[in-house]
């Protein structure tokens, strides 16, 4: 098959450049290795070639006039908060869609796999023939906002959800968990148009050497006499960081020797990050905000930590949770979105209610007090990652969807 990935995003597609690029890269890599012809269409970043081939994957890049090099910290939500920003955002996507349409008219392909809905919505109106060759993966964390599932959604998204508009018009859509699929069926998406495929992980990538672990322990101040609890993800309200910090306070008051390390982008919700820092500083908590860390450091930190926690209020499918799973760590996560498919309560970790610092503290306390349970659950995590979430198996599931679309 000839497979095209359409990437309307403000990250280039490369391993370690963000969760969505990581997903695209792995699907493209494994389908290419199966003998399929894979092309990725993306905006051209400064210094990159218009065309190149990386590990058998063809890249075609387009110059865009307006927002081509605006970094993630200004995209997309900061850009669209003002009328001028929203206008620039829309014009940028129109520009991209026009260029894509011109290119696709000359190309022979079987499937277009879309990963962000904005330019694709314009594209399917410029060329309606593309609708029956298109699948869309909704890489959605803030599902209530994006799909206007409750009253907290912005008025603009209540009037027009780009995700729902696209899903209703193309051949197939993929979501990351069963609860979201059920909600979308209630919102009018036909069930036979929806597939559930979680994100995967390259398990062997997370076999980190002792030398690498020792390196990151020194770099990030991890201490041998303290249990290290790790979080990785953007520092935003939906990730539930405040409640993890409150759990840290409970454990500190009980005189537990524990350090919390929080890795991830701190530039998206500056007000929230300041709130987090104030709580940490006011109680002198053993919590470190690292900001974004290099991908090699992140992989080593998973291996160096003792417990991984993802206390989200919403989560499509936590890639960082799966990466910690592949690293053989016990997991603690909330009962939301795709997390219950990743954590089997009592087997490879624990599930807790979102926004409940007492439950978080209780489960962390248990794992601190029971190192043999940390080891048992960690072994089970790695087994689950290998059996259910390996990228090779996830790519095979996507190939079945591609074959259906290409019929």
C-alpha positions in Angstrom: 0.0 0.0 0.0 0.9 3.6 -0.5 0.3 5.4 2.8 0.4 9.1 3.4 0.5 10.7 6.9 -0.8 14.3 6.9 0.7 16.2 9.9 -0.8 19.6 10.6 1.2 20.2 13.8 3.8 22.5 15.3 6.3 19.7 15.9 8.3 18.1 13.2 7.9 14.3 13.0 10.8 12.8 14.8 11.2 10.4 17.7 11.2 12.4 21.0 9.7 15.6 19.5 6.4 15.2 21.4 3.7 12.5 21.9 2.0 12.9 18.5 5.2 13.0 16.4 6.4 9.9 18.4 3.2 8.0 17.5 3.4 9.0 13.8 7.0 8.1 13.6 6.5 4.6 15.0 3.4 3.8 12.9 5.3 5.0 9.8 8.5 3.1 10.8 6.9 -0.3 11.3 4.5 -0.1 8.3 7.5 0.9 6.1 9.4 -2.1 7.5 6.5 -4.3 6.4 7.1 -3.2 2.8 4.6 -0.4 2.4 5.4 2.9 0.8 5.1 5.6 3.5 5.2 9.4 3.0 4.9 12.1 5.7 3.6 15.5 4.7 4.5 18.3 7.1 5.3 21.9 7.3 9.0 22.8 6.5 10.9 23.9 9.6 13.9 26.2 9.3 17.0 24.3 8.2 15.1 21.2 6.9 15.1 20.0 3.3 11.9 20.1 1.2 12.3 16.4 0.6 14.3 13.6 2.2 14.2 10.0 3.2 14.8 8.8 6.7 14.9 5.1 7.5 12.8 4.3 4.4 10.2 7.0 5.2 9.8 9.7 2.6 9.3 13.3 3.9 7.7 16.0 1.8 7.6 19.5 3.4 5.8 22.7 2.6 6.6 26.3 3.2 3.7 28.1 4.9 3.5 31.9 4.9 2.0 32.7 8.3 2.7 30.3 11.2 5.3 27.9 9.9 7.9 28.4 12.6 5.8 29.4 15.6 6.9 27.0 18.4 4.7 24.8 20.5 4.7 27.2 23.5 2.7 29.6 21.3 0.6 26.9 19.6 -2.3 26.3 19.1 -4.2 27.7 22.1 -2.2 30.8 22.8 -2.5 31.8 19.2 -6.3 31.4 19.0 -7.1 33.3 22.2 -7.2 36.6 20.3 -9.3 37.4 17.2 -6.1 38.3 15.3 -4.4 35.1 16.4 -7.4 33.0 15.4 -7.4 34.6 12.0 -3.7 33.9 11.5 -4.4 30.3 12.7 -7.2 29.8 10.1 -5.3 31.4 7.3 -2.3 29.2 8.0 -4.4 26.0 7.8 -6.1 27.3 4.6 -2.6 27.8 3.1 -1.5 24.3 4.1 -4.7 22.7 2.7 -4.4 24.4 -0.7 -0.8 23.2 -1.0 -1.7 19.7 0.1 -4.6 19.5 -2.3 -2.3 20.6 -5.2 0.3 18.0 -4.2 -2.2 15.1 -3.7 -3.8 15.6 -7.1 -0.5 14.5 -8.6 0.1 11.6 -6.2 -0.9 8.0 -6.3 -1.9 6.8 -2.9 -4.2 4.3 -1.1 -4.7 5.9 2.3 -4.3 9.4 3.9 -3.8 9.2 7.7 -4.6 12.5 9.4 -3.3 13.3 12.9 -4.6 16.8 13.5 -8.0 17.9 12.2 -7.7 21.6 11.2 -6.1 21.6 7.6 -7.8 18.3 6.9 -11.3 19.8 7.4 -10.5 22.4 4.7 -8.9 19.8 2.5 -12.0 17.5 2.4 -14.1 20.4 1.2 -11.6 21.4 -1.5 -11.5 17.8 -2.7 -14.4 15.6 -1.5 -12.9 12.5 -3.3 -10.3 12.4 -0.5 -12.9 11.6 2.2 -13.2 7.9 1.3 -9.4 7.5 1.5 -8.9 9.2 4.8 -8.6 8.0 8.4 -8.2 10.3 11.4 -6.5 9.5 14.7 -7.8 11.7 17.5 -4.8 12.2 19.7 -7.0 13.8 22.3 -6.3 14.4 26.0 -8.7 17.2 26.6 -11.7 15.3 25.2 -14.4 17.2 27.1 -13.2 20.5 25.6 -12.3 19.1 22.1 -15.6 17.2 21.6 -17.8 19.7 23.6 -18.9 16.9 25.9 -19.9 19.1 28.8 -20.8 22.7 29.7 -17.1 23.6 30.4 -16.3 23.5 26.7 -15.5 26.9 25.0 -18.4 28.4 23.1 -16.5 28.2 19.8 -16.1 24.4 20.2 -19.7 24.0 21.2 -20.6 25.7 17.9 -18.0 23.8 15.9 -15.8 20.9 16.9 -13.1 20.3 14.2 -12.8 16.7 15.4 -16.5 15.8 15.1 -16.8 17.6 11.8 -14.0 15.5 10.3 -15.1 12.2 11.9 -18.6 12.5 10.4 -17.3 12.9 6.9 -14.4 10.5 6.4 -14.1 6.8 6.1 -12.7 5.8 9.5 -11.5 7.4 12.8 -9.4 5.9 15.5 -9.7 6.8 19.2 -7.4 5.7 22.0 -9.9 4.2 24.4 -13.3 2.5 24.6 -15.0 5.1 26.9 -14.3 7.9 24.4 -15.7 5.7 21.6 -18.9 5.2 23.5 -19.2 9.0 24.0 -18.7 9.7 20.4 -21.4 7.2 19.3 -23.8 9.2 21.5 -22.6 12.4 19.8 -23.7 11.0 16.4 -20.6 9.3 15.0 -21.5 5.9 13.5 -20.0 3.0 15.4 -18.8 1.3 12.3 -16.7 4.4 11.5 -14.8 4.1 14.8 -11.9 1.9 15.9 -10.1 1.8 19.2 -6.3 1.5 19.0 -4.1 2.6 21.9 -0.7 4.2 21.5 2.3 1.8 21.6 5.8 1.6 22.9 9.1 0.2 21.5 9.8 -2.0 24.5 13.4 -2.7 23.6 14.2 1.0 23.5 13.7 1.1 27.3 16.5 -1.3 28.2 18.7 1.3 29.7 22.2 0.6 30.9 23.3 1.0 34.5 25.8 3.7 33.3 22.9 5.7 31.8 20.9 5.4 35.0 23.8 6.5 37.1 24.4 9.5 34.8 20.8 10.8 35.2 20.8 10.1 38.9 23.7 12.5 39.3 22.3 15.0 36.8 18.9 15.2 38.4 19.9 14.7 42.1 18.3 11.4 42.7 19.5 10.0 46.1 20.1 6.3 46.9 18.5 6.6 50.3 15.2 8.1 48.9 12.5 6.5 46.9 12.0 8.4 43.6 8.5 9.1 42.4 8.3 10.3 38.8 5.8 12.1 36.6 6.3 13.0 33.0 3.9 15.1 30.9 2.9 18.7 30.3 2.5 20.7 33.6 -1.2 21.6 33.1 -4.3 21.4 35.2 -5.7 18.4 33.5 -2.7 16.4 34.5 -3.6 16.7 38.2 -0.1 17.8 39.3 -1.4 19.8 42.3 -2.8 16.7 43.9 0.4 14.8 43.4 2.2 17.6 45.2 -0.4 17.5 48.0 0.3 13.8 48.3 4.0 14.6 48.6 3.1 17.0 51.5 1.3 14.2 53.3 4.3 11.8 52.9 6.7 14.5 54.0 4.7 15.1 57.2 4.9 11.3 57.8 8.7 11.6 57.5 9.0 9.3 54.5 12.3 9.6 52.5 11.0 10.3 49.1 11.7 12.6 46.2 9.3 13.6 43.5 10.6 14.5 40.0 8.2 16.1 37.5 9.4 16.2 33.9 7.7 18.1 31.2 6.8 21.3 29.4 6.2 24.2 31.8 5.4 26.9 29.2 1.8 26.1 28.3 0.0 27.2 31.5 2.2 29.7 33.2 -0.3 30.7 35.8 -0.8 27.1 36.8 2.9 26.4 36.9 3.4 29.4 39.3 0.7 27.9 41.5 2.5 24.6 41.6 5.8 26.3 42.4 4.2 28.3 45.2 2.9 25.1 46.9 6.2 23.4 46.5 8.1 26.3 48.0 5.7 27.1 50.8 6.0 23.7 52.3 9.6 23.1 51.2 8.6 19.9 49.5 11.1 17.4 47.9 9.6 18.1 44.5 11.7 19.1 41.4 10.3 20.6 38.2 12.8 19.8 35.5 11.1 21.3 32.5 11.4 19.4 29.2 14.3 16.9 29.4 16.2 15.3 26.5 14.7 12.1 25.3 17.7 10.0 26.3 17.5 11.4 29.8 13.8 10.7 29.9 14.3 7.1 29.0 17.0 6.7 31.7 14.9 8.5 34.3 12.1 6.0 33.8 14.6 3.2 34.7 16.1 5.2 37.5 12.9 6.0 39.3 11.0 3.6 41.7 7.4 4.5 41.0 5.7 6.3 38.1 2.5 8.4 38.7 0.0 9.9 36.2 -2.7 11.7 38.2 -4.7 13.1 35.2 -8.3 14.2 35.1 -8.4 13.4 31.4 -6.1 11.1 29.4 -6.7 9.6 26.0 -3.8 7.1 26.4 -0.8 8.2 28.4 2.3 7.6 26.3 4.5 8.3 29.3 2.6 5.7 31.3 3.3 3.1 28.6 7.0 4.1 28.5 7.3 3.7 32.3 5.5 0.4 31.9 8.1 -0.7 29.3 10.8 0.4 31.7 9.4 -2.1 34.3 8.0 0.3 36.8 5.0 0.0 39.1 2.3 2.5 38.0 -0.2 4.7 39.8 -2.9 6.4 37.7 -6.4 7.7 37.8 -9.6 6.0 36.6 -10.0 8.1 33.5 -9.8 7.6 29.7 -7.3 5.0 28.6 -5.5 4.6 31.9 -7.5 1.6 33.2 -6.4 -0.3 30.1 -2.8 0.4 31.1 -3.0 -0.3 34.8 -4.5 -3.6 36.1 -5.3 -2.6 39.7 -3.1 -4.5 42.1 -1.2 -6.3 39.4 1.1 -3.8 37.8 0.0 -0.8 39.8 -2.9 1.0 41.3 -5.9 3.0 40.1 -7.1 6.0 42.2 -9.9 8.6 41.9 -8.8 11.8 40.1 -8.2 14.8 42.4 -7.7 12.6 45.5 -4.3 13.3 47.2 -5.1 10.9 50.1 -5.5 8.0 47.8 -2.3 8.9 45.9 -0.4 9.2 49.1 -1.8 5.9 50.3 -0.7 4.0 47.2 2.7 5.7 47.1 3.2 4.9 50.8 2.3 1.2 50.1 4.9 1.0 47.4 7.6 2.7 49.5 6.9 0.3 52.4 6.9 -2.8 50.1 9.9 -2.9 47.8 9.1 -6.5 46.8 5.7 -5.4 45.5 7.4 -2.6 43.5 9.6 -5.3 41.9 6.6 -7.7 41.2 4.4 -5.0 39.7 7.3 -3.6 37.6 7.9 -7.1 36.1 4.2 -7.3 35.3 4.3 -3.8 33.7 7.0 -4.8 31.3 5.2 -8.0 30.5 2.0 -6.1 29.7 3.9 -3.6 27.5 5.4 -6.4 25.5 2.2 -8.4 25.1 -0.3 -5.6 24.4 1.4 -2.3 23.6 4.4 -3.1 21.5 4.5 -0.8 18.4 4.8 -3.8 16.0 1.4 -5.0 17.2 -0.2 -1.6 17.2 1.1 -1.0 13.6 -0.5 -4.3 12.6 -3.9 -3.1 13.9 -3.5 0.2 11.9 -2.7 -1.9 8.8 -6.0 -3.6 9.1 -7.8 -0.3 9.2 -5.7 0.9 6.2 -6.8 -2.2 4.2 -10.4 -1.5 5.0 -10.1 2.1 3.8 -8.2 1.1 0.7 -10.8 -1.4 -0.5 
